[in-house]
Amino acid sequence: MTTTQPVRIDVDVVIVGSGFGALAAAQKLAGTDLGVLVVSKTTEHLFQPLLYQVATGVLAPGEIAPPIRSILGRHKNIDVRLGEVIDVDADAKTVTYRWGDARTVVGYRYLVAATGASQSYFGHPEFAENTFALKTIDDALTLRDHILANFELAHALPSSAERDELLSFVVVGAGATGVELAGQIRELARRYFDSGSGGIPADDVRVVLVDGAPDVLPVYGGKLSEYTARTLRRAGVDVRTAAVVTAVDDEGVELHADGRAARIPARTVVWSAGVEASGFAGVLAAATGCAQDRAGRLLVGDDLTVGGHADVFAIGDMTSLGGLPGQSPVAMQQGRHAACIIAGKTARGTAFRYLDKGSMATIDRFHAVASVGPVKLTGVVAWMMWLAVHLLYLVGFRNRYVAVLSWFGSFVGKNRPHFHLAVPGAQVAEPAESVEVSA
Amino acid sequence: MTTTQPVRIDVDVVIVGSGFGALAAAQKLAGTDLGVLVVSKTTEHLFQPLLYQVATGVLAPGEIAPPIRSILGRHKNIDVRLGEVIDVDADAKTVTYRWGDARTVVGYRYLVAATGASQSYFGHPEFAENTFALKTIDDALTLRDHILANFELAHALPSSAERDELLSFVVVGAGATGVELAGQIRELARRYFDSGSGGIPADDVRVVLVDGAPDVLPVYGGKLSEYTARTLRRAGVDVRTAAVVTAVDDEGVELHADGRAARIPARTVVWSAGVEASGFAGVLAAATGCAQDRAGRLLVGDDLTVGGHADVFAIGDMTSLGGLPGQSPVAMQQGRHAACIIAGKTARGTAFRYLDKGSMATIDRFHAVASVGPVKLTGVVAWMMWLAVHLLYLVGFRNRYVAVLSWFGSFVGKNRPHFHLAVPGAQVAEPAESVEVSA
């Protein structure tokens, strides 16, 4: 499946990544006379804020992760390649990306790095082995299949401690992703077990949301955090704040709270508690002499350049700049800033300024919180805002009808179409419908 | 993840399978005073006729494979379990199904077997290792990812014999599935490579359709087969009939045609040329003393009973009865027939009669063939019929809005939303959006 003869391409701008920052930079450069190459490890642009809905069967991957080609394909000055960038030579001004054994060398005039961040386990790498992550489409599909497998297996068991373990879900990290996932798992349990089959009451499904901070959604705090915790508890989520995870194994987690240790038996522990810069940040740091913080984030200049190289930019979650939050609006604005400097629309060395338009998080259907400057909103009003902002973004892509329909059909409605699972190890056979006609 | 203590359930009717026949039988028994348990190896009812569209990214699995629970869940007398039936005791009137190590014993008054068929390689099991099948959702997803990987890898290669191999697709078996898949891969290539990126002309993608019969869609023959071959060739498909596959390796296939041998280099060979009864047919044959044909199909009685057991029925592609075609209408009518006998609406021993309403196959957008008794239809008229019949069936399920919309958005339109892929072995990282707020 691979080749050993390397290919060389020369472009004006190479953008590494396919997230919010990379896409914003590429779109800002669309239609200019600059030749742009986007190199990404995945074919899709992942709309991460809705990834938890893929993990719970509400949306299909394709509905929140359109192929980058289909988004950028119409711009003749932009090409897209699938590959992992493994080397940067900031003096020769080349990056090398791989697919299997195939190597491609790309000569650039400008480099924009936007590879984001991955999960952090706060110095407990062993936690990763016994927890599920929720950072990529594949993470979401793995978690989705696991949830469904536990639901189905529970039907085969009498009421027992083992069945309780199967139906217990611990979500570590009460940020937006953790809060949304906890709420959605409760929602899914209602749909699934109240659908008439199986005879397991939905309330047998236990969802525990854990965070070391005293509040859920600690970034908001105050009334919004209180409202969120209240709403989650009303939905049946067991909220444990100021609780630190001290151990995780495949049958549960150990918590430490109020000076006491507690164990929660659960076959499913989802980790969404921290981030660290992607591995490419290290490659780029070594190539440019740029410093990194404890989370591996690049300490970029005010103008987003890396290690004093005027032609190398890094943006988004792989960077640290003045304590800006690792959120998509920051990455998108940084991407446009770097693109404007490259396109000559903004003077070299111009410092990046973040325009904070506020932030919001959804809790479950019809409940969300939003913070816009001094204005704090909760409930259905905030939820409509959240819905509008997210749909508006997705509408930018050509799969909007699918996303919008599935949304109202599944998320707001009762449908969970995107579950399928086979018995592990079974030889699955399906009706042959039309094949045999040529037999 | 499993238990060793076995659970015993007793029901009036146990239905094994989740295909067209099983579902028709279950729906016929819905609302009766009979307790029905459906045991299936997969959670979904697969609408196999559109599986090729999942393999080519047009539709998401959930759009053609709704969970059986969501279809049958509203009927209080029907329960659904995920498991593989591994044993039948026709005298004790029990079936045993497994999930992992968990065993469940189900006592029944009536057993309906409907587990369908799997791929047959005509005595060349080694072909299976180097070909892709298209029988299950997982088959379709595997093929989909492989097609996309080859398309993407081709971008990393200069024009070369290796690139040609990557972009060559051989479909063995010109039945409905093979014809539809060949047409759809050409369609996909046009969308994918003419989308502006990559600079590979769509015509570099080669699709070869092979069948040992002298015609494509041999079940139709005559004008309809000629029309189909003509339409495929116009779409750029290389049609090779009366050609027998003599060898398959991971770099191509050997054909024998017109007394000459030929080799087609291709990294992708899809096998859709034959079927044999599912493994459960053997289990049931052993338990009931029922005979099987060369393809492992159960030689059931006229009344669909198995091995003379009046309380055991087998239907659909796992059976052979009077040369009926292995198509969904047969399976569905047989399922209803068995259900009517079980429910006492039809006298025991009544022979099954198949009502042939005709059959149809699609070639590509706006082209199909249909045969209804003496009437033969081709072109857009047949295609509209095909569309109507297939939508009508899907509309029976609650995910209709999703399916219908995706259909018009993707199949008829230009969108191919359901592709996503990561570089093999790469540590994929994505923007952290909302997770870090709790870090």
Interface residues (C-beta under 8 A of the other chain):
Chain A: M1 T2 T3 Q5 V7 G19 F20 G21 K41 T42 T43 E44 L46 Q48 P49 G57 A60 P61 G62 E63 A65 P66 P67 R69 S70 L72 G73 R74 H75 K76 I78 D79 V80 R81 L82 G83 E84 R98 W99 G100 A102 T104 T115 G116 A117 S118 Q119 S120 K135 T136 I137 D138 L148 A149 E152 L153 H155 A156 L157 P158 S160 E162 L166 G173 A174 G175 A176 T177 G178 Y192 S195 G196 S197 G198 G199 D211 G212 A213 L217 P218 V219 R267 S272 A273 G274 V275 S278 G279 F280 A295 G316 D317 P325 G326 Q327 S328 A331 A361 R398 N399 Y401 V402 L405 S406 G409 S410 K414 N415 R416 P417 H418 F419 H420 L421 A422 V423 P424 A426 Q427 V428 A429 E430 P431 A432 E433 S434 V435 E436 V437 S438 A439
Chain B: M1 T2 T3 Q5 V7 G19 F20 G21 K41 T42 T43 E44 L46 Q48 P49 G57 A60 P61 G62 E63 A65 P66 P67 R69 S70 L72 G73 R74 H75 K76 I78 D79 V80 R81 L82 G83 E84 R98 W99 G100 A102 T104 T115 G116 A117 S118 Q119 S120 L134 K135 T136 I137 D138 L148 A149 E152 L153 H155 A156 L157 P158 S160 E162 L166 G173 A174 G175 A176 T177 G178 Y192 S195 G196 S197 G198 G199 D211 G212 A213 L217 P218 V219 R267 S272 A273 G274 V275 S278 G279 F280 A295 G316 D317 P325 G326 Q327 S328 A331 A361 R398 N399 Y401 V402 L405 S406 G409 S410 K414 N415 R416 P417 H418 F419 H420 L421 A422 V423 P424 A426 Q427 V428 A429 E430 P431 A432 E433 S434 V435 E436 V437 S438 A439
